[in-house]
Amino acid sequence: MHMLGVRREDRDEWEARTPLVPQDIARLNREDSIEFVLQPSPVRIFAEAEYLSAGAGIDEDLSACDAVLAVKEIPSAFFRPNKTYMFFSHTIKGQPYNMDMLRRLMELGCQLIDYERITDDYGKRLIFFSRFAGIAGTIDSLWALGRRLECEGLIPNPFAEIRQTYRYRSLAVAVAAVSEAGRRIAEDGLPAEICPFVIGLAGYGNASAGAQEITEALGAVAVPPSGLDDPSRAPIDRRVVYKTVFTEQDLFGRRDGVSPFDLNEYYEQPELYEGRFEPYLPQLAVLINCIYWDARYPRLLTKQAARELFGGDTPPLLRVIGDVSCDVDGSIELTVRETHVGDPFFVYEPGTDTISDGVEGRGPIVIPMGNFPCELPRESSEAFSAVLSPFMPSLAEADFDVPFERLDLVPELRRALILHHGELTPDYAYMGRFV
């Protein structure tokens, strides 16, 4: 019988997710004869008794396992020679903070499979938590907005009753609270000081889809970017929430100012493009950032643009930036540090380039939380496990001792194999310059 291990998550006290839930482990054990051993955990959302009932073992020692799964990065001291590890490694962009970990895996001759690189034949990601990041990031942004409006003396406001996502016992209860806020807006309206009330969503991928679930619960009416200044919408209805989804073509444009936007060219030659999003900022009350970004691409919001936006005599509409993408010093340059569930936001002051705790200030509240899905650990783990579990038989049966060319692994996992015998596989040879 093949044996797979599941490491406990200990990155922080809020990390209660798991890659495989008891129901799926029971099925894999019964139908595919895969044995599972989990490290004990005081915070995992599913109790150890549930895993024991599913036929899994609980043991601190996972050295007998053929492969070990986790959610977040694994400390280098945990690795053992020639073993196979599967987790979000956050290495494919050459992230400096994880290069020591990658080097250690290489030194030990290990296999590394990254969930982020499990894709279909067309390159579409199959396994992700990003939908739940978008959901939690948007709920938290509405919660922060309610606190900011209270601080400004705008009492009552329909967002004051919304709580931080993790404080709800389930996603369904959280969505019901958002829907109630939407009902109050439809009946009583919004404070004039934040109207027209537009939520801008940058990106249209999985995280944006999650964010849009929450704006739909709020009763938001979709307006295209071209309609933000449409005079036909006046007078603005204070009983309506508007949402605008921005695509790459709305966010970026050719530097030459003449050539049309070309999506393939943008991804292949981003240096030819510059940001075009900042003119929309005065129309937004809340910005939810869900775009993919690395250092090759233009920024979405620069510090300079923020200084200009907040430098006038009248404060702008923008109150909250939910940075779901959470790239420090990245697409949102105001994201100067990552936050977490227990310390979710800060206020960025554009005039002084400083941050402060709390919600009071002239600048926007920024929520760059690196672990938004932790706030919905049960639902996000169940969804993740449902997609991941069908790949477990291939992982369990794979003979990683053979050369890469002869490795019998389903294509989805083969595409995600970054290291084999400690060597970068062909698709990831470019990472050699990072290590």
C-alpha beads as a LAMMPS data file, in Angstrom:
LAMMPS data file: protein, C-alpha beads

435 atoms
434 bonds

1 atom types
1 bond types

-500.0 500.0 xlo xhi
-500.0 500.0 ylo yhi
-500.0 500.0 zlo zhi

Masses

1 110.0

Atoms # bond

1 1 1 0.000 0.000 0.000
2 1 1 1.278 3.460 -0.915
3 1 1 1.559 6.003 1.894
4 1 1 1.140 9.781 1.632
5 1 1 1.743 12.248 4.429
6 1 1 0.119 15.556 5.285
7 1 1 2.235 18.032 7.193
8 1 1 0.661 20.337 9.767
9 1 1 0.523 24.032 8.911
10 1 1 2.433 26.197 11.340
11 1 1 3.201 29.376 9.396
12 1 1 0.953 31.272 11.813
13 1 1 -1.875 30.678 14.263
14 1 1 -4.510 31.387 11.599
15 1 1 -3.467 28.690 9.125
16 1 1 -6.152 26.056 9.689
17 1 1 -6.401 24.863 6.080
18 1 1 -5.497 21.394 4.873
19 1 1 -4.861 20.062 1.354
20 1 1 -7.000 16.957 1.870
21 1 1 -10.177 16.668 3.926
22 1 1 -11.338 13.505 5.764
23 1 1 -14.079 12.631 3.255
24 1 1 -11.647 12.519 0.334
25 1 1 -9.026 10.637 2.311
26 1 1 -11.599 7.985 3.225
27 1 1 -12.492 7.546 -0.443
28 1 1 -8.849 7.333 -1.573
29 1 1 -8.113 4.789 1.109
30 1 1 -11.138 2.694 0.215
31 1 1 -11.000 2.898 -3.592
32 1 1 -7.271 3.320 -4.301
33 1 1 -5.666 1.625 -1.282
34 1 1 -3.691 4.778 -0.380
35 1 1 -2.686 5.057 3.245
36 1 1 -2.467 8.508 4.821
37 1 1 -0.611 9.787 7.861
38 1 1 -1.116 13.310 9.199
39 1 1 0.991 15.215 11.656
40 1 1 -1.047 16.288 14.680
41 1 1 -2.199 19.890 14.612
42 1 1 -3.881 22.040 17.256
43 1 1 -5.414 24.409 14.660
44 1 1 -6.387 22.282 11.641
45 1 1 -10.062 22.949 10.865
46 1 1 -10.876 19.215 10.785
47 1 1 -10.410 17.308 14.035
48 1 1 -7.969 14.420 14.275
49 1 1 -10.883 12.153 15.186
50 1 1 -12.416 12.844 11.768
51 1 1 -9.215 11.718 10.045
52 1 1 -8.942 8.641 12.232
53 1 1 -12.527 7.729 11.318
54 1 1 -11.536 8.164 7.659
55 1 1 -8.834 5.532 8.075
56 1 1 -5.829 7.863 8.357
57 1 1 -3.111 7.702 10.970
58 1 1 -1.854 10.528 13.171
59 1 1 1.906 10.613 13.733
60 1 1 4.588 13.232 14.195
61 1 1 6.968 11.210 12.021
62 1 1 6.217 11.260 8.276
63 1 1 9.535 9.748 7.191
64 1 1 7.889 6.531 5.973
65 1 1 5.647 8.403 3.528
66 1 1 6.313 8.260 -0.210
67 1 1 5.323 11.914 -0.604
68 1 1 4.320 14.688 1.786
69 1 1 1.686 17.334 1.099
70 1 1 1.233 20.727 2.737
71 1 1 -0.460 24.017 1.914
72 1 1 2.142 26.703 2.578
73 1 1 5.942 26.681 2.476
74 1 1 7.724 23.932 4.403
75 1 1 10.720 24.795 6.616
76 1 1 14.017 23.553 5.197
77 1 1 14.765 21.505 8.321
78 1 1 11.766 19.284 7.579
79 1 1 13.047 17.949 4.254
80 1 1 14.583 14.491 3.923
81 1 1 16.817 13.195 1.094
82 1 1 15.157 11.996 -2.108
83 1 1 11.625 12.614 -0.863
84 1 1 8.748 14.179 -2.812
85 1 1 6.993 17.298 -1.552
86 1 1 3.871 18.996 -2.838
87 1 1 2.879 22.509 -1.689
88 1 1 2.692 26.163 -2.712
89 1 1 6.422 26.845 -2.911
90 1 1 6.223 30.477 -4.099
91 1 1 9.471 30.080 -6.022
92 1 1 8.594 30.341 -9.717
93 1 1 9.116 34.118 -9.791
94 1 1 12.434 33.758 -8.007
95 1 1 11.017 34.999 -4.714
96 1 1 14.185 35.741 -2.670
97 1 1 12.635 34.722 0.637
98 1 1 12.200 31.123 -0.582
99 1 1 15.451 30.559 -2.443
100 1 1 17.183 29.010 0.582
101 1 1 14.320 26.523 0.802
102 1 1 14.625 25.705 -2.898
103 1 1 18.384 25.273 -2.645
104 1 1 17.930 22.861 0.249
105 1 1 15.510 20.739 -1.776
106 1 1 18.064 20.651 -4.580
107 1 1 20.898 19.678 -2.244
108 1 1 18.838 16.776 -0.890
109 1 1 17.879 15.477 -4.344
110 1 1 14.168 15.964 -3.702
111 1 1 11.111 16.271 -5.932
112 1 1 9.049 19.459 -5.713
113 1 1 5.522 19.680 -7.119
114 1 1 3.861 23.086 -6.927
115 1 1 0.059 23.374 -6.845
116 1 1 0.288 26.687 -8.656
117 1 1 1.643 24.909 -11.727
118 1 1 -0.984 22.182 -11.958
119 1 1 -2.744 23.183 -15.173
120 1 1 -4.793 21.755 -17.987
121 1 1 -3.558 21.389 -21.561
122 1 1 -4.281 25.063 -22.199
123 1 1 -2.334 26.357 -19.229
124 1 1 -5.357 27.078 -17.043
125 1 1 -4.747 26.561 -13.334
126 1 1 -6.763 23.753 -11.808
127 1 1 -6.006 23.954 -8.078
128 1 1 -6.221 27.193 -6.159
129 1 1 -7.554 28.996 -3.111
130 1 1 -7.861 32.302 -4.961
131 1 1 -11.661 32.299 -5.178
132 1 1 -11.784 32.322 -1.398
133 1 1 -9.118 35.015 -1.255
134 1 1 -11.379 37.205 -3.386
135 1 1 -14.390 36.428 -1.219
136 1 1 -12.647 37.143 2.091
137 1 1 -10.767 40.143 0.711
138 1 1 -13.982 41.806 -0.405
139 1 1 -15.880 41.087 2.819
140 1 1 -12.941 42.447 4.817
141 1 1 -12.828 45.543 2.604
142 1 1 -16.507 46.249 3.314
143 1 1 -15.862 45.682 7.025
144 1 1 -12.951 48.138 6.967
145 1 1 -15.064 50.626 5.026
146 1 1 -17.722 50.497 7.715
147 1 1 -15.141 51.288 10.365
148 1 1 -13.677 54.164 8.337
149 1 1 -17.102 55.715 7.761
150 1 1 -17.860 55.469 11.483
151 1 1 -14.558 57.223 12.169
152 1 1 -15.646 59.980 9.773
153 1 1 -18.896 60.395 11.693
154 1 1 -21.049 58.867 8.954
155 1 1 -23.355 57.037 11.337
156 1 1 -25.352 54.981 10.655
157 1 1 -23.836 53.387 7.568
158 1 1 -24.901 50.085 6.007
159 1 1 -21.438 48.518 6.368
160 1 1 -21.152 49.050 10.119
161 1 1 -22.674 45.662 10.915
162 1 1 -20.343 43.689 8.632
163 1 1 -17.598 41.832 10.499
164 1 1 -14.215 40.497 9.492
165 1 1 -14.705 37.275 7.538
166 1 1 -13.220 34.865 10.082
167 1 1 -15.741 36.007 12.691
168 1 1 -18.577 34.338 10.789
169 1 1 -19.172 30.665 11.487
170 1 1 -19.577 29.888 7.788
171 1 1 -19.398 31.463 4.363
172 1 1 -23.170 31.278 4.064
173 1 1 -23.620 33.381 7.195
174 1 1 -21.059 35.908 5.942
175 1 1 -22.831 36.229 2.578
176 1 1 -26.152 36.676 4.361
177 1 1 -24.660 39.599 6.324
178 1 1 -23.480 41.217 3.094
179 1 1 -26.920 40.706 1.546
180 1 1 -28.479 42.411 4.554
181 1 1 -26.201 45.403 4.009
182 1 1 -27.340 45.460 0.384
183 1 1 -30.968 45.435 1.489
184 1 1 -30.360 48.397 3.773
185 1 1 -28.649 50.296 0.961
186 1 1 -31.615 49.652 -1.340
187 1 1 -34.012 50.920 1.313
188 1 1 -32.138 53.726 3.075
189 1 1 -29.370 54.665 0.675
190 1 1 -25.685 55.403 1.218
191 1 1 -24.048 58.477 2.731
192 1 1 -23.742 61.186 0.088
193 1 1 -20.058 61.565 0.954
194 1 1 -19.210 58.238 -0.713
195 1 1 -21.536 58.465 -3.699
196 1 1 -21.537 57.478 -6.466
197 1 1 -20.450 54.307 -4.691
198 1 1 -18.330 52.280 -7.087
199 1 1 -16.355 49.136 -6.223
200 1 1 -13.563 48.629 -8.737
201 1 1 -12.304 45.094 -9.348
202 1 1 -8.948 44.851 -11.108
203 1 1 -8.728 41.509 -12.891
204 1 1 -11.221 38.855 -13.955
205 1 1 -9.652 35.567 -12.814
206 1 1 -10.537 33.263 -9.947
207 1 1 -9.917 35.824 -7.194
208 1 1 -12.025 38.388 -9.033
209 1 1 -14.777 35.800 -9.470
210 1 1 -14.824 35.342 -5.696
211 1 1 -14.903 39.096 -5.162
212 1 1 -17.792 39.412 -7.590
213 1 1 -19.777 36.827 -5.622
214 1 1 -19.730 39.285 -2.740
215 1 1 -20.568 42.338 -4.847
216 1 1 -23.501 40.364 -6.274
217 1 1 -24.675 39.595 -2.738
218 1 1 -24.489 43.334 -2.104
219 1 1 -26.749 43.890 -5.114
220 1 1 -24.148 45.706 -7.186
221 1 1 -25.019 46.916 -10.674
222 1 1 -22.306 46.330 -13.273
223 1 1 -20.934 49.406 -15.045
224 1 1 -18.178 49.133 -17.682
225 1 1 -15.063 51.262 -17.226
226 1 1 -16.244 53.460 -20.090
227 1 1 -19.439 54.159 -18.151
228 1 1 -17.863 55.582 -15.018
229 1 1 -18.074 59.097 -16.451
230 1 1 -21.251 58.448 -18.426
231 1 1 -23.525 61.447 -17.861
232 1 1 -26.552 59.259 -18.552
233 1 1 -26.148 57.832 -15.045
234 1 1 -26.770 61.189 -13.402
235 1 1 -28.333 61.945 -11.035
236 1 1 -26.567 59.236 -9.043
237 1 1 -28.877 56.955 -7.118
238 1 1 -27.647 56.673 -3.525
239 1 1 -29.580 53.402 -3.227
240 1 1 -27.397 51.672 -5.778
241 1 1 -23.966 50.024 -5.475
242 1 1 -21.991 49.990 -8.715
243 1 1 -19.199 47.599 -9.623
244 1 1 -16.687 47.880 -12.440
245 1 1 -14.418 45.052 -13.586
246 1 1 -11.184 46.159 -15.225
247 1 1 -9.327 43.968 -17.726
248 1 1 -5.754 44.340 -18.929
249 1 1 -6.929 46.541 -21.779
250 1 1 -8.457 48.976 -19.280
251 1 1 -5.443 48.926 -16.992
252 1 1 -2.515 49.217 -19.403
253 1 1 -1.691 50.734 -22.769
254 1 1 1.147 50.945 -25.268
255 1 1 3.846 53.434 -24.290
256 1 1 3.921 54.829 -27.817
257 1 1 0.341 56.002 -27.375
258 1 1 -0.525 54.869 -30.888
259 1 1 -0.419 51.090 -31.208
260 1 1 -3.523 49.185 -30.080
261 1 1 -3.483 46.979 -27.002
262 1 1 -2.442 43.406 -27.724
263 1 1 -2.903 40.925 -24.883
264 1 1 -0.314 38.412 -26.082
265 1 1 2.213 41.179 -26.652
266 1 1 1.495 42.601 -23.200
267 1 1 2.358 39.298 -21.534
268 1 1 5.372 38.629 -23.747
269 1 1 6.768 42.193 -23.863
270 1 1 5.358 44.080 -20.871
271 1 1 8.144 46.656 -21.135
272 1 1 6.252 48.122 -24.114
273 1 1 3.321 49.011 -21.856
274 1 1 2.531 51.509 -19.114
275 1 1 -0.242 51.899 -16.556
276 1 1 -3.498 53.527 -17.659
277 1 1 -5.598 52.796 -14.583
278 1 1 -4.924 55.847 -12.436
279 1 1 -7.449 58.161 -14.189
280 1 1 -10.226 55.856 -12.965
281 1 1 -9.236 56.172 -9.310
282 1 1 -11.243 59.333 -8.526
283 1 1 -14.443 57.429 -9.370
284 1 1 -13.795 54.498 -6.988
285 1 1 -14.733 54.217 -3.317
286 1 1 -13.274 50.708 -2.930
287 1 1 -10.609 49.005 -5.033
288 1 1 -10.167 45.215 -4.976
289 1 1 -6.905 44.220 -6.676
290 1 1 -6.893 40.690 -8.113
291 1 1 -4.354 40.881 -10.943
292 1 1 -1.298 38.720 -11.487
293 1 1 1.865 40.807 -11.241
294 1 1 5.626 40.488 -11.237
295 1 1 8.401 43.034 -11.579
296 1 1 8.253 43.016 -15.394
297 1 1 4.803 44.588 -15.477
298 1 1 3.621 48.172 -14.939
299 1 1 2.129 49.039 -11.578
300 1 1 -1.579 49.504 -11.062
301 1 1 -1.281 52.269 -8.465
302 1 1 1.945 54.153 -7.740
303 1 1 2.784 56.209 -4.692
304 1 1 3.063 59.259 -6.918
305 1 1 -0.469 58.765 -8.216
306 1 1 -1.712 58.388 -4.644
307 1 1 -0.021 61.655 -3.669
308 1 1 -1.778 63.409 -6.513
309 1 1 -5.140 61.804 -5.744
310 1 1 -5.052 62.665 -2.047
311 1 1 -3.199 65.969 -2.385
312 1 1 -6.177 68.196 -3.116
313 1 1 -8.312 70.174 -0.708
314 1 1 -11.217 67.738 -0.999
315 1 1 -10.524 64.101 -0.056
316 1 1 -11.302 61.629 -2.853
317 1 1 -13.938 58.928 -2.706
318 1 1 -11.357 56.143 -2.334
319 1 1 -11.464 54.785 1.210
320 1 1 -10.271 51.169 1.023
321 1 1 -7.886 49.111 -1.123
322 1 1 -8.285 45.366 -0.732
323 1 1 -5.025 44.063 -2.199
324 1 1 -5.928 40.408 -2.700
325 1 1 -2.901 39.909 -4.960
326 1 1 -0.682 41.071 -2.077
327 1 1 2.609 41.704 -3.863
328 1 1 4.733 43.804 -1.515
329 1 1 5.996 46.865 -3.399
330 1 1 4.131 45.427 -6.362
331 1 1 1.118 46.326 -8.475
332 1 1 -0.173 48.417 -5.573
333 1 1 2.942 50.317 -4.540
334 1 1 1.178 51.342 -1.329
335 1 1 1.469 47.712 -0.183
336 1 1 4.642 48.253 1.795
337 1 1 4.195 45.140 3.928
338 1 1 2.056 42.027 4.117
339 1 1 -0.580 41.778 6.830
340 1 1 -2.355 38.794 8.380
341 1 1 -5.735 37.884 9.838
342 1 1 -4.958 39.240 13.302
343 1 1 -3.504 42.500 11.946
344 1 1 -5.308 42.908 8.635
345 1 1 -4.784 46.496 7.520
346 1 1 -3.024 49.814 7.836
347 1 1 -3.643 53.366 6.668
348 1 1 -1.246 54.638 4.029
349 1 1 -0.585 58.384 4.117
350 1 1 0.467 59.453 0.593
351 1 1 1.711 62.867 1.696
352 1 1 4.333 61.441 4.050
353 1 1 4.831 57.918 2.627
354 1 1 4.086 56.464 6.054
355 1 1 1.662 53.923 7.462
356 1 1 -0.279 53.858 10.711
357 1 1 -2.457 51.408 12.600
358 1 1 -6.206 51.784 12.877
359 1 1 -8.631 53.273 10.352
360 1 1 -8.243 57.003 10.890
361 1 1 -6.334 59.108 8.397
362 1 1 -6.513 61.020 5.151
363 1 1 -5.099 58.212 3.055
364 1 1 -6.758 54.907 2.179
365 1 1 -7.004 51.797 4.311
366 1 1 -4.876 49.103 2.649
367 1 1 -5.588 45.392 3.268
368 1 1 -2.697 43.362 1.779
369 1 1 -3.352 40.118 3.610
370 1 1 -1.237 37.202 2.485
371 1 1 -3.615 34.573 3.854
372 1 1 -7.178 35.689 3.079
373 1 1 -8.409 32.084 2.502
374 1 1 -7.451 31.255 6.113
375 1 1 -10.587 33.109 7.126
376 1 1 -12.694 30.426 5.420
377 1 1 -10.654 27.317 6.279
378 1 1 -13.397 24.708 6.053
379 1 1 -14.982 25.770 2.767
380 1 1 -11.661 26.550 1.093
381 1 1 -10.126 23.213 2.165
382 1 1 -13.142 21.265 0.935
383 1 1 -13.022 22.946 -2.485
384 1 1 -9.243 22.508 -2.751
385 1 1 -9.355 18.855 -1.741
386 1 1 -12.152 18.058 -4.186
387 1 1 -9.920 19.090 -7.103
388 1 1 -6.616 17.797 -5.695
389 1 1 -7.710 14.344 -4.536
390 1 1 -8.180 12.814 -8.015
391 1 1 -4.450 13.327 -8.646
392 1 1 -3.413 11.381 -5.555
393 1 1 -3.370 7.894 -7.168
394 1 1 -0.890 9.104 -9.798
395 1 1 1.267 10.723 -7.121
396 1 1 1.199 7.624 -4.928
397 1 1 2.062 5.230 -7.757
398 1 1 4.791 7.310 -9.406
399 1 1 8.326 5.897 -9.381
400 1 1 10.468 9.019 -9.013
401 1 1 13.671 6.947 -9.127
402 1 1 13.494 6.711 -12.922
403 1 1 14.862 9.440 -15.220
404 1 1 12.545 12.385 -15.858
405 1 1 11.909 11.295 -19.445
406 1 1 10.522 7.945 -18.249
407 1 1 8.541 9.281 -15.313
408 1 1 4.974 7.957 -15.384
409 1 1 2.976 10.855 -13.996
410 1 1 -0.299 12.349 -15.217
411 1 1 0.357 15.428 -17.401
412 1 1 -1.116 17.844 -14.873
413 1 1 1.371 16.800 -12.182
414 1 1 4.236 16.423 -14.631
415 1 1 3.772 20.074 -15.670
416 1 1 3.954 21.059 -11.991
417 1 1 7.164 19.129 -11.229
418 1 1 9.759 21.840 -10.592
419 1 1 12.493 19.563 -9.210
420 1 1 13.291 15.946 -10.026
421 1 1 16.211 14.341 -8.162
422 1 1 17.044 17.891 -7.045
423 1 1 17.440 19.156 -10.611
424 1 1 15.264 21.774 -12.246
425 1 1 13.069 20.139 -14.872
426 1 1 13.125 21.554 -18.442
427 1 1 10.144 23.893 -18.008
428 1 1 11.788 25.434 -14.935
429 1 1 15.400 25.650 -16.108
430 1 1 15.013 29.445 -16.143
431 1 1 14.923 29.371 -12.339
432 1 1 18.614 28.465 -12.310
433 1 1 19.475 32.159 -12.382
434 1 1 17.615 32.646 -9.085
435 1 1 19.479 29.946 -7.167

Bonds

1 1 1 2
2 1 2 3
3 1 3 4
4 1 4 5
5 1 5 6
6 1 6 7
7 1 7 8
8 1 8 9
9 1 9 10
10 1 10 11
11 1 11 12
12 1 12 13
13 1 13 14
14 1 14 15
15 1 15 16
16 1 16 17
17 1 17 18
18 1 18 19
19 1 19 20
20 1 20 21
21 1 21 22
22 1 22 23
23 1 23 24
24 1 24 25
25 1 25 26
26 1 26 27
27 1 27 28
28 1 28 29
29 1 29 30
30 1 30 31
31 1 31 32
32 1 32 33
33 1 33 34
34 1 34 35
35 1 35 36
36 1 36 37
37 1 37 38
38 1 38 39
39 1 39 40
40 1 40 41
41 1 41 42
42 1 42 43
43 1 43 44
44 1 44 45
45 1 45 46
46 1 46 47
47 1 47 48
48 1 48 49
49 1 49 50
50 1 50 51
51 1 51 52
52 1 52 53
53 1 53 54
54 1 54 55
55 1 55 56
56 1 56 57
57 1 57 58
58 1 58 59
59 1 59 60
60 1 60 61
61 1 61 62
62 1 62 63
63 1 63 64
64 1 64 65
65 1 65 66
66 1 66 67
67 1 67 68
68 1 68 69
69 1 69 70
70 1 70 71
71 1 71 72
72 1 72 73
73 1 73 74
74 1 74 75
75 1 75 76
76 1 76 77
77 1 77 78
78 1 78 79
79 1 79 80
80 1 80 81
81 1 81 82
82 1 82 83
83 1 83 84
84 1 84 85
85 1 85 86
86 1 86 87
87 1 87 88
88 1 88 89
89 1 89 90
90 1 90 91
91 1 91 92
92 1 92 93
93 1 93 94
94 1 94 95
95 1 95 96
96 1 96 97
97 1 97 98
98 1 98 99
99 1 99 100
100 1 100 101
101 1 101 102
102 1 102 103
103 1 103 104
104 1 104 105
105 1 105 106
106 1 106 107
107 1 107 108
108 1 108 109
109 1 109 110
110 1 110 111
111 1 111 112
112 1 112 113
113 1 113 114
114 1 114 115
115 1 115 116
116 1 116 117
117 1 117 118
118 1 118 119
119 1 119 120
120 1 120 121
121 1 121 122
122 1 122 123
123 1 123 124
124 1 124 125
125 1 125 126
126 1 126 127
127 1 127 128
128 1 128 129
129 1 129 130
130 1 130 131
131 1 131 132
132 1 132 133
133 1 133 134
134 1 134 135
135 1 135 136
136 1 136 137
137 1 137 138
138 1 138 139
139 1 139 140
140 1 140 141
141 1 141 142
142 1 142 143
143 1 143 144
144 1 144 145
145 1 145 146
146 1 146 147
147 1 147 148
148 1 148 149
149 1 149 150
150 1 150 151
151 1 151 152
152 1 152 153
153 1 153 154
154 1 154 155
155 1 155 156
156 1 156 157
157 1 157 158
158 1 158 159
159 1 159 160
160 1 160 161
161 1 161 162
162 1 162 163
163 1 163 164
164 1 164 165
165 1 165 166
166 1 166 167
167 1 167 168
168 1 168 169
169 1 169 170
170 1 170 171
171 1 171 172
172 1 172 173
173 1 173 174
174 1 174 175
175 1 175 176
176 1 176 177
177 1 177 178
178 1 178 179
179 1 179 180
180 1 180 181
181 1 181 182
182 1 182 183
183 1 183 184
184 1 184 185
185 1 185 186
186 1 186 187
187 1 187 188
188 1 188 189
189 1 189 190
190 1 190 191
191 1 191 192
192 1 192 193
193 1 193 194
194 1 194 195
195 1 195 196
196 1 196 197
197 1 197 198
198 1 198 199
199 1 199 200
200 1 200 201
201 1 201 202
202 1 202 203
203 1 203 204
204 1 204 205
205 1 205 206
206 1 206 207
207 1 207 208
208 1 208 209
209 1 209 210
210 1 210 211
211 1 211 212
212 1 212 213
213 1 213 214
214 1 214 215
215 1 215 216
216 1 216 217
217 1 217 218
218 1 218 219
219 1 219 220
220 1 220 221
221 1 221 222
222 1 222 223
223 1 223 224
224 1 224 225
225 1 225 226
226 1 226 227
227 1 227 228
228 1 228 229
229 1 229 230
230 1 230 231
231 1 231 232
232 1 232 233
233 1 233 234
234 1 234 235
235 1 235 236
236 1 236 237
237 1 237 238
238 1 238 239
239 1 239 240
240 1 240 241
241 1 241 242
242 1 242 243
243 1 243 244
244 1 244 245
245 1 245 246
246 1 246 247
247 1 247 248
248 1 248 249
249 1 249 250
250 1 250 251
251 1 251 252
252 1 252 253
253 1 253 254
254 1 254 255
255 1 255 256
256 1 256 257
257 1 257 258
258 1 258 259
259 1 259 260
260 1 260 261
261 1 261 262
262 1 262 263
263 1 263 264
264 1 264 265
265 1 265 266
266 1 266 267
267 1 267 268
268 1 268 269
269 1 269 270
270 1 270 271
271 1 271 272
272 1 272 273
273 1 273 274
274 1 274 275
275 1 275 276
276 1 276 277
277 1 277 278
278 1 278 279
279 1 279 280
280 1 280 281
281 1 281 282
282 1 282 283
283 1 283 284
284 1 284 285
285 1 285 286
286 1 286 287
287 1 287 288
288 1 288 289
289 1 289 290
290 1 290 291
291 1 291 292
292 1 292 293
293 1 293 294
294 1 294 295
295 1 295 296
296 1 296 297
297 1 297 298
298 1 298 299
299 1 299 300
300 1 300 301
301 1 301 302
302 1 302 303
303 1 303 304
304 1 304 305
305 1 305 306
306 1 306 307
307 1 307 308
308 1 308 309
309 1 309 310
310 1 310 311
311 1 311 312
312 1 312 313
313 1 313 314
314 1 314 315
315 1 315 316
316 1 316 317
317 1 317 318
318 1 318 319
319 1 319 320
320 1 320 321
321 1 321 322
322 1 322 323
323 1 323 324
324 1 324 325
325 1 325 326
326 1 326 327
327 1 327 328
328 1 328 329
329 1 329 330
330 1 330 331
331 1 331 332
332 1 332 333
333 1 333 334
334 1 334 335
335 1 335 336
336 1 336 337
337 1 337 338
338 1 338 339
339 1 339 340
340 1 340 341
341 1 341 342
342 1 342 343
343 1 343 344
344 1 344 345
345 1 345 346
346 1 346 347
347 1 347 348
348 1 348 349
349 1 349 350
350 1 350 351
351 1 351 352
352 1 352 353
353 1 353 354
354 1 354 355
355 1 355 356
356 1 356 357
357 1 357 358
358 1 358 359
359 1 359 360
360 1 360 361
361 1 361 362
362 1 362 363
363 1 363 364
364 1 364 365
365 1 365 366
366 1 366 367
367 1 367 368
368 1 368 369
369 1 369 370
370 1 370 371
371 1 371 372
372 1 372 373
373 1 373 374
374 1 374 375
375 1 375 376
376 1 376 377
377 1 377 378
378 1 378 379
379 1 379 380
380 1 380 381
381 1 381 382
382 1 382 383
383 1 383 384
384 1 384 385
385 1 385 386
386 1 386 387
387 1 387 388
388 1 388 389
389 1 389 390
390 1 390 391
391 1 391 392
392 1 392 393
393 1 393 394
394 1 394 395
395 1 395 396
396 1 396 397
397 1 397 398
398 1 398 399
399 1 399 400
400 1 400 401
401 1 401 402
402 1 402 403
403 1 403 404
404 1 404 405
405 1 405 406
406 1 406 407
407 1 407 408
408 1 408 409
409 1 409 410
410 1 410 411
411 1 411 412
412 1 412 413
413 1 413 414
414 1 414 415
415 1 415 416
416 1 416 417
417 1 417 418
418 1 418 419
419 1 419 420
420 1 420 421
421 1 421 422
422 1 422 423
423 1 423 424
424 1 424 425
425 1 425 426
426 1 426 427
427 1 427 428
428 1 428 429
429 1 429 430
430 1 430 431
431 1 431 432
432 1 432 433
433 1 433 434
434 1 434 435
